[in-house]
Amino acid sequence: MRARNACWPRARRCSCRSATSRYPALLAGARAANDVFALRVTPSYLARMRRGDRNDPLLRQVLPLIEETEQFDGYVADPLAERDYTRAPNLLQKYAGRALLITTQACAIHCRYCFRREFPYDEQQEEQGASRWSAALAAIAADDSIEEMILSGGDPLSLSDTRLTQLTDAIQAIPHVRRLRLHTRQPVVLPSRVDGGLLGWLRTLRLPTVVVLHINHANEMDEAVRAACARLRGAGVTLLNQSVLLRGVNDDVETLANLSRTLFDAGITPYYLHLPDRVRGTAHFDVPEARARELVAGLTARLSGYLVPRLVREVPGAASKVQQPV
């Protein structure tokens, strides 16, 4: 795996560094884990952390730890067997009716539990520029069973507005594609990305568009994020949220309930609560399935049904996300 860049330029003197200086025992482990999967975080996300608190739920999502270098049975580089679902360079199809396009390897932030932290992006990039998607677009055009396109990565909003326009113009020219979905963290970790250019691009789309955000804790939602979400809704997109259930971040009922309320107040529907994928280096985030079911049962007992996300796990070879019984 090629390590991606570390912190963004103005984020070098950050809470991640403050935490390791305050707790020297963290430093060696952070450096070792950073060598495997580089630290990357934005200034706006850092500003929402409680400084000096090593257990801050936002810090835990981005701080490299020595646990990432330890080996555990069942934790592998490709837990979802995504190589098996590659139909063309950059194109994955796991489920009927929809296909996923790897638009870029770039993210504004490196989540330590990322299931694609060892994804072979370099193998997918046979060509550069707009032509990198030509084989994928040809495969989509040749298969009229594909009615929904998912833009993922990396983070698709890492692309420029011009590149996004080129890509979606090509997708919209395929008659049987009826819906567009974007999976992105940028409105949360870099809300300034939701600017006039991006909104202008969204308003040009003729396809119904769903933006799936990735928010794990209510502390990730500040006024800038709420305003970015309001701008997205104003551009006509549907906002859903997929959270990952993470030990030490959101594995208690009140935290999850507060997250659902905060999401709904911002116009975002709580959609999925994912059990974490068993990617190498992430075992310390694991929450047992029995505990996860207890948590969702607790949510169901205290919240309206539309505020309770579905508890799911992705299982290679399954026809869809596998919903867990509660």
DRENDO-1510 file (C-alpha; in Angstrom, 1 decimal, always signed):
<recs>
REC; n; res; u; v; w
REC; 1; MET; +0.0; +0.0; +0.0 .
REC; 2; ARG; +1.2; +3.5; -0.8 .
REC; 3; ALA; +0.9; +5.7; +2.2 .
REC; 4; ARG; -1.0; +8.9; +1.5 .
REC; 5; ASN; +0.0; +12.3; +2.7 .
REC; 6; ALA; -0.1; +13.2; +6.4 .
REC; 7; CYS; -1.9; +16.3; +7.8 .
REC; 8; TRP; -3.0; +19.1; +5.6 .
REC; 9; PRO; -0.6; +22.1; +5.6 .
REC; 10; ARG; -2.1; +24.2; +8.3 .
REC; 11; ALA; -2.9; +21.2; +10.5 .
REC; 12; ARG; +0.7; +20.3; +11.5 .
REC; 13; ARG; +0.4; +21.9; +15.0 .
REC; 14; CYS; -2.8; +20.0; +15.8 .
REC; 15; SER; -4.6; +18.3; +18.6 .
REC; 16; CYS; -3.2; +14.9; +17.4 .
REC; 17; ARG; +0.3; +16.2; +18.1 .
REC; 18; SER; -0.9; +17.9; +21.3 .
REC; 19; ALA; -2.3; +14.5; +22.5 .
REC; 20; THR; +0.9; +12.7; +21.8 .
REC; 21; SER; +3.1; +15.3; +23.5 .
REC; 22; ARG; +0.8; +15.3; +26.6 .
REC; 23; TYR; +0.9; +11.5; +26.6 .
REC; 24; PRO; +4.4; +10.5; +25.5 .
REC; 25; ALA; +3.6; +6.8; +25.5 .
REC; 26; LEU; +1.3; +7.4; +22.5 .
REC; 27; LEU; +4.1; +8.9; +20.4 .
REC; 28; ALA; +6.1; +5.9; +19.4 .
REC; 29; GLY; +2.9; +4.0; +18.6 .
REC; 30; ALA; +1.5; +6.9; +16.6 .
REC; 31; ARG; +4.7; +7.1; +14.5 .
REC; 32; ALA; +4.6; +3.4; +13.9 .
REC; 33; ALA; +1.0; +3.4; +12.8 .
REC; 34; ASN; +1.5; +6.5; +10.7 .
REC; 35; ASP; +4.1; +4.6; +8.7 .
REC; 36; VAL; +1.5; +2.1; +7.8 .
REC; 37; PHE; -1.4; +4.5; +7.2 .
REC; 38; ALA; -0.6; +8.2; +7.2 .
REC; 39; LEU; -2.3; +10.7; +9.5 .
REC; 40; ARG; -4.4; +13.2; +7.7 .
REC; 41; VAL; -6.9; +15.6; +9.1 .
REC; 42; THR; -8.3; +19.1; +8.4 .
REC; 43; PRO; -8.1; +22.2; +10.6 .
REC; 44; SER; -11.9; +22.5; +10.8 .
REC; 45; TYR; -12.2; +19.0; +12.1 .
REC; 46; LEU; -9.4; +19.6; +14.6 .
REC; 47; ALA; -11.1; +22.7; +15.9 .
REC; 48; ARG; -14.0; +20.5; +17.1 .
REC; 49; MET; -11.8; +18.3; +19.4 .
REC; 50; ARG; -11.4; +18.7; +23.1 .
REC; 51; ARG; -7.7; +19.6; +23.4 .
REC; 52; GLY; -5.6; +17.4; +25.5 .
REC; 53; ASP; -8.3; +14.7; +25.9 .
REC; 54; ARG; -6.9; +11.5; +24.5 .
REC; 55; ASN; -10.4; +10.0; +24.6 .
REC; 56; ASP; -12.1; +12.7; +22.6 .
REC; 57; PRO; -14.4; +10.8; +20.1 .
REC; 58; LEU; -13.1; +12.8; +17.1 .
REC; 59; LEU; -9.5; +12.4; +18.0 .
REC; 60; ARG; -9.9; +8.7; +18.4 .
REC; 61; GLN; -11.1; +8.5; +14.8 .
REC; 62; VAL; -7.9; +10.1; +13.3 .
REC; 63; LEU; -5.1; +9.4; +15.8 .
REC; 64; PRO; -2.7; +6.6; +14.8 .
REC; 65; LEU; -2.2; +4.1; +17.7 .
REC; 66; ILE; +0.2; +1.2; +18.3 .
REC; 67; GLU; -2.8; -1.2; +18.2 .
REC; 68; GLU; -2.9; -0.7; +14.4 .
REC; 69; THR; +0.4; -2.5; +14.1 .
REC; 70; GLU; -0.8; -5.6; +15.9 .
REC; 71; GLN; -2.1; -8.7; +14.1 .
REC; 72; PHE; -5.4; -10.3; +14.9 .
REC; 73; ASP; -7.1; -13.4; +13.4 .
REC; 74; GLY; -9.8; -12.5; +10.9 .
REC; 75; TYR; -8.5; -9.0; +10.2 .
REC; 76; VAL; -7.2; -8.8; +6.7 .
REC; 77; ALA; -6.3; -6.2; +4.0 .
REC; 78; ASP; -9.5; -6.7; +2.0 .
REC; 79; PRO; -12.3; -7.8; +4.3 .
REC; 80; LEU; -15.0; -7.2; +1.8 .
REC; 81; ALA; -13.2; -9.1; -1.0 .
REC; 82; GLU; -13.6; -6.1; -3.3 .
REC; 83; ARG; -11.1; -7.4; -5.8 .
REC; 84; ASP; -13.6; -10.1; -6.6 .
REC; 85; TYR; -16.2; -7.5; -7.7 .
REC; 86; THR; -14.0; -5.5; -10.1 .
REC; 87; ARG; -15.8; -5.3; -13.5 .
REC; 88; ALA; -13.4; -2.7; -15.0 .
REC; 89; PRO; -10.7; -0.4; -13.7 .
REC; 90; ASN; -12.3; +1.7; -11.0 .
REC; 91; LEU; -15.6; -0.1; -11.3 .
REC; 92; LEU; -17.0; -2.4; -8.6 .
REC; 93; GLN; -20.3; -4.1; -8.6 .
REC; 94; LYS; -21.3; -6.0; -5.5 .
REC; 95; TYR; -25.1; -5.8; -5.8 .
REC; 96; ALA; -27.7; -6.0; -8.5 .
REC; 97; GLY; -28.9; -2.8; -10.0 .
REC; 98; ARG; -26.1; -0.5; -8.8 .
REC; 99; ALA; -22.4; -0.1; -9.4 .
REC; 100; LEU; -19.7; +1.8; -7.6 .
REC; 101; LEU; -17.1; +4.0; -9.2 .
REC; 102; ILE; -13.8; +4.6; -7.5 .
REC; 103; THR; -13.4; +8.2; -8.5 .
REC; 104; THR; -10.2; +9.0; -6.6 .
REC; 105; GLN; -7.9; +7.8; -3.8 .
REC; 106; ALA; -7.8; +11.2; -2.1 .
REC; 107; CYS; -9.6; +12.0; +1.1 .
REC; 108; ALA; -9.6; +15.2; +3.2 .
REC; 109; ILE; -9.2; +13.0; +6.4 .
REC; 110; HIS; -7.9; +9.5; +7.1 .
REC; 111; CYS; -10.3; +7.6; +9.3 .
REC; 112; ARG; -8.3; +5.0; +11.2 .
REC; 113; TYR; -11.0; +2.4; +10.7 .
REC; 114; CYS; -11.2; +2.9; +6.9 .
REC; 115; PHE; -12.0; -0.4; +5.2 .
REC; 116; ARG; -10.1; +0.8; +2.1 .
REC; 117; ARG; -6.9; +1.8; +4.0 .
REC; 118; GLU; -5.1; -0.9; +2.0 .
REC; 119; PHE; -7.2; -0.7; -1.2 .
REC; 120; PRO; -4.9; -1.1; -4.3 .
REC; 121; TYR; -5.7; +2.2; -5.9 .
REC; 122; ASP; -2.6; +2.2; -8.0 .
REC; 123; GLU; -3.8; -1.0; -9.7 .
REC; 124; GLN; -7.0; +0.7; -10.7 .
REC; 125; GLN; -5.4; +3.7; -12.3 .
REC; 126; GLU; -4.5; +2.3; -15.7 .
REC; 127; GLU; -5.1; +5.7; -17.3 .
REC; 128; GLN; -4.9; +9.3; -16.1 .
REC; 129; GLY; -7.3; +12.3; -16.5 .
REC; 130; ALA; -10.9; +11.8; -17.6 .
REC; 131; SER; -9.9; +8.7; -19.6 .
REC; 132; ARG; -9.3; +6.9; -16.3 .
REC; 133; TRP; -13.0; +6.2; -16.3 .
REC; 134; SER; -13.5; +5.3; -19.9 .
REC; 135; ALA; -13.5; +1.5; -19.5 .
REC; 136; ALA; -15.8; +1.7; -16.4 .
REC; 137; LEU; -18.3; +4.0; -18.3 .
REC; 138; ALA; -18.3; +1.6; -21.3 .
REC; 139; ALA; -19.0; -1.3; -19.0 .
REC; 140; ILE; -21.9; +0.6; -17.4 .
REC; 141; ALA; -23.3; +1.6; -20.8 .
REC; 142; ALA; -23.2; -2.0; -21.9 .
REC; 143; ASP; -25.2; -3.3; -18.9 .
REC; 144; ASP; -28.8; -2.0; -18.8 .
REC; 145; SER; -29.4; -3.6; -15.4 .
REC; 146; ILE; -27.4; -0.8; -13.8 .
REC; 147; GLU; -29.8; +1.9; -12.8 .
REC; 148; GLU; -27.9; +3.6; -10.0 .
REC; 149; MET; -24.4; +4.8; -10.0 .
REC; 150; ILE; -22.5; +5.3; -6.7 .
REC; 151; LEU; -19.5; +7.7; -6.6 .
REC; 152; SER; -17.0; +6.7; -4.0 .
REC; 153; GLY; -13.3; +6.5; -3.4 .
REC; 154; GLY; -11.5; +8.0; -1.5 .
REC; 155; ASP; -13.9; +10.9; -1.5 .
REC; 156; PRO; -15.5; +12.0; -4.8 .
REC; 157; LEU; -15.7; +15.6; -3.6 .
REC; 158; SER; -11.9; +15.6; -3.6 .
REC; 159; LEU; -12.3; +16.0; -7.3 .
REC; 160; SER; -12.6; +19.5; -8.8 .
REC; 161; ASP; -16.0; +20.8; -9.9 .
REC; 162; THR; -14.8; +20.5; -13.5 .
REC; 163; ARG; -13.8; +16.9; -13.1 .
REC; 164; LEU; -17.1; +16.1; -11.4 .
REC; 165; THR; -19.0; +17.7; -14.2 .
REC; 166; GLN; -17.1; +15.7; -16.8 .
REC; 167; LEU; -17.8; +12.5; -15.0 .
REC; 168; THR; -21.5; +13.1; -14.3 .
REC; 169; ASP; -22.2; +14.4; -17.8 .
REC; 170; ALA; -20.9; +11.0; -19.1 .
REC; 171; ILE; -23.0; +9.1; -16.6 .
REC; 172; GLN; -26.1; +11.0; -17.4 .
REC; 173; ALA; -25.6; +10.3; -21.1 .
REC; 174; ILE; -26.3; +6.6; -20.3 .
REC; 175; PRO; -30.1; +6.2; -20.7 .
REC; 176; HIS; -30.6; +3.4; -18.2 .
REC; 177; VAL; -28.9; +5.1; -15.2 .
REC; 178; ARG; -31.8; +6.6; -13.2 .
REC; 179; ARG; -30.2; +7.7; -9.9 .
REC; 180; LEU; -26.9; +9.1; -8.6 .
REC; 181; ARG; -25.4; +8.5; -5.2 .
REC; 182; LEU; -22.3; +10.1; -3.6 .
REC; 183; HIS; -20.6; +8.8; -0.5 .
REC; 184; THR; -18.6; +11.7; +1.1 .
REC; 185; ARG; -17.1; +12.9; +4.3 .
REC; 186; GLN; -16.1; +16.3; +3.0 .
REC; 187; PRO; -19.2; +18.3; +4.0 .
REC; 188; VAL; -18.4; +17.2; +7.6 .
REC; 189; VAL; -14.6; +17.5; +7.8 .
REC; 190; LEU; -14.3; +20.3; +5.2 .
REC; 191; PRO; -17.6; +22.1; +5.1 .
REC; 192; SER; -16.1; +25.0; +3.0 .
REC; 193; ARG; -16.0; +22.5; +0.1 .
REC; 194; VAL; -19.8; +23.0; -0.2 .
REC; 195; ASP; -19.3; +26.3; -2.1 .
REC; 196; GLY; -21.0; +28.0; -5.0 .
REC; 197; GLY; -19.2; +25.9; -7.6 .
REC; 198; LEU; -20.2; +22.6; -6.0 .
REC; 199; LEU; -23.8; +23.7; -5.5 .
REC; 200; GLY; -23.9; +24.9; -9.1 .
REC; 201; TRP; -22.7; +21.5; -10.3 .
REC; 202; LEU; -25.4; +19.7; -8.2 .
REC; 203; ARG; -28.1; +21.9; -9.6 .
REC; 204; THR; -27.2; +20.9; -13.1 .
REC; 205; LEU; -27.8; +17.2; -12.4 .
REC; 206; ARG; -30.9; +15.8; -14.0 .
REC; 207; LEU; -30.7; +12.5; -12.0 .
REC; 208; PRO; -32.2; +12.3; -8.5 .
REC; 209; THR; -29.2; +12.6; -6.3 .
REC; 210; VAL; -28.5; +11.2; -2.9 .
REC; 211; VAL; -25.6; +12.4; -0.8 .
REC; 212; VAL; -24.6; +9.8; +1.9 .
REC; 213; LEU; -22.7; +11.5; +4.7 .
REC; 214; HIS; -20.5; +9.7; +7.2 .
REC; 215; ILE; -20.9; +11.1; +10.7 .
REC; 216; ASN; -20.2; +9.0; +13.8 .
REC; 217; HIS; -20.7; +11.4; +16.7 .
REC; 218; ALA; -22.8; +14.5; +17.3 .
REC; 219; ASN; -19.6; +16.5; +18.1 .
REC; 220; GLU; -18.7; +16.3; +14.4 .
REC; 221; MET; -21.7; +18.6; +13.7 .
REC; 222; ASP; -21.0; +22.3; +14.3 .
REC; 223; GLU; -22.6; +25.3; +12.7 .
REC; 224; ALA; -20.4; +25.2; +9.6 .
REC; 225; VAL; -21.4; +21.6; +9.0 .
REC; 226; ARG; -25.1; +22.4; +9.6 .
REC; 227; ALA; -24.9; +25.3; +7.2 .
REC; 228; ALA; -23.2; +23.1; +4.6 .
REC; 229; CYS; -25.9; +20.5; +4.9 .
REC; 230; ALA; -28.6; +23.2; +4.5 .
REC; 231; ARG; -26.9; +24.3; +1.3 .
REC; 232; LEU; -26.9; +20.8; +0.0 .
REC; 233; ARG; -30.6; +20.4; +0.7 .
REC; 234; GLY; -31.2; +23.7; -1.0 .
REC; 235; ALA; -29.5; +22.2; -4.1 .
REC; 236; GLY; -32.1; +19.5; -4.2 .
REC; 237; VAL; -30.2; +16.5; -2.9 .
REC; 238; THR; -31.4; +13.9; -0.4 .
REC; 239; LEU; -29.1; +13.6; +2.7 .
REC; 240; LEU; -28.6; +10.2; +4.4 .
REC; 241; ASN; -26.1; +9.2; +7.0 .
REC; 242; GLN; -24.1; +6.1; +7.5 .
REC; 243; SER; -22.3; +5.7; +10.8 .
REC; 244; VAL; -19.8; +3.1; +11.9 .
REC; 245; LEU; -20.2; +1.6; +15.4 .
REC; 246; LEU; -16.8; +2.2; +17.0 .
REC; 247; ARG; -15.6; +1.2; +20.4 .
REC; 248; GLY; -14.7; +4.3; +22.4 .
REC; 249; VAL; -16.4; +6.6; +20.0 .
REC; 250; ASN; -20.1; +6.0; +19.9 .
REC; 251; ASP; -20.7; +2.6; +21.6 .
REC; 252; ASP; -23.4; +3.7; +24.1 .
REC; 253; VAL; -27.1; +4.3; +23.7 .
REC; 254; GLU; -27.1; +8.0; +24.7 .
REC; 255; THR; -24.3; +8.9; +22.3 .
REC; 256; LEU; -26.1; +7.2; +19.4 .
REC; 257; ALA; -29.5; +8.7; +20.4 .
REC; 258; ASN; -27.9; +12.2; +20.5 .
REC; 259; LEU; -26.4; +11.6; +17.1 .
REC; 260; SER; -29.7; +10.6; +15.5 .
REC; 261; ARG; -31.4; +13.6; +17.0 .
REC; 262; THR; -28.7; +15.9; +15.8 .
REC; 263; LEU; -28.7; +14.5; +12.3 .
REC; 264; PHE; -32.4; +14.8; +11.9 .
REC; 265; ASP; -32.4; +18.4; +13.2 .
REC; 266; ALA; -29.9; +19.1; +10.4 .
REC; 267; GLY; -32.1; +17.5; +7.7 .
REC; 268; ILE; -30.2; +14.2; +7.5 .
REC; 269; THR; -31.9; +10.8; +7.8 .
REC; 270; PRO; -30.1; +8.3; +10.0 .
REC; 271; TYR; -29.8; +5.4; +7.6 .
REC; 272; TYR; -27.3; +2.7; +8.5 .
REC; 273; LEU; -25.3; +1.9; +11.6 .
REC; 274; HIS; -22.4; -0.3; +10.3 .
REC; 275; LEU; -20.6; -2.9; +12.3 .
REC; 276; PRO; -17.0; -2.2; +11.5 .
REC; 277; ASP; -15.4; -4.1; +8.7 .
REC; 278; ARG; -12.6; -6.3; +9.8 .
REC; 279; VAL; -9.7; -4.6; +8.0 .
REC; 280; ARG; -6.2; -5.1; +9.3 .
REC; 281; GLY; -5.2; -2.6; +11.9 .
REC; 282; THR; -8.7; -1.8; +13.2 .
REC; 283; ALA; -9.5; -4.6; +15.8 .
REC; 284; HIS; -9.4; -2.0; +18.7 .
REC; 285; PHE; -12.5; -0.4; +17.3 .
REC; 286; ASP; -14.5; -3.6; +17.3 .
REC; 287; VAL; -17.9; -3.8; +19.0 .
REC; 288; PRO; -19.3; -7.4; +19.5 .
REC; 289; GLU; -22.5; -8.0; +17.5 .
REC; 290; ALA; -24.4; -8.9; +20.7 .
REC; 291; ARG; -23.5; -5.5; +22.2 .
REC; 292; ALA; -24.5; -3.8; +19.0 .
REC; 293; ARG; -27.9; -5.4; +19.0 .
REC; 294; GLU; -28.4; -4.2; +22.6 .
REC; 295; LEU; -27.5; -0.7; +21.6 .
REC; 296; VAL; -30.0; -0.6; +18.8 .
REC; 297; ALA; -32.7; -2.2; +21.0 .
REC; 298; GLY; -32.0; +0.7; +23.4 .
REC; 299; LEU; -32.4; +3.2; +20.6 .
REC; 300; THR; -35.6; +1.6; +19.5 .
REC; 301; ALA; -37.0; +1.9; +23.0 .
REC; 302; ARG; -36.4; +5.6; +23.3 .
REC; 303; LEU; -36.6; +7.1; +19.8 .
REC; 304; SER; -39.2; +7.2; +17.0 .
REC; 305; GLY; -38.6; +4.6; +14.4 .
REC; 306; TYR; -37.4; +7.1; +11.7 .
REC; 307; LEU; -34.6; +8.1; +14.0 .
REC; 308; VAL; -33.2; +4.5; +14.5 .
REC; 309; PRO; -30.6; +3.5; +11.8 .
REC; 310; ARG; -30.6; -0.1; +10.5 .
REC; 311; LEU; -27.8; -2.2; +12.0 .
REC; 312; VAL; -26.0; -3.8; +9.2 .
REC; 313; ARG; -22.8; -5.7; +8.3 .
REC; 314; GLU; -21.4; -6.0; +4.8 .
REC; 315; VAL; -20.7; -9.7; +4.0 .
REC; 316; PRO; -18.8; -10.7; +0.8 .
REC; 317; GLY; -21.1; -12.6; -1.5 .
REC; 318; ALA; -24.3; -11.4; +0.1 .
REC; 319; ALA; -27.0; -10.0; -2.2 .
REC; 320; SER; -27.2; -6.8; -0.1 .
REC; 321; LYS; -26.0; -5.3; +3.2 .
REC; 322; VAL; -27.0; -7.9; +5.8 .
REC; 323; GLN; -29.3; -6.4; +8.4 .
REC; 324; GLN; -28.7; -7.6; +11.9 .
REC; 325; PRO; -31.6; -8.8; +14.1 .
REC; 326; VAL; -32.3; -6.8; +17.2 .
</recs>
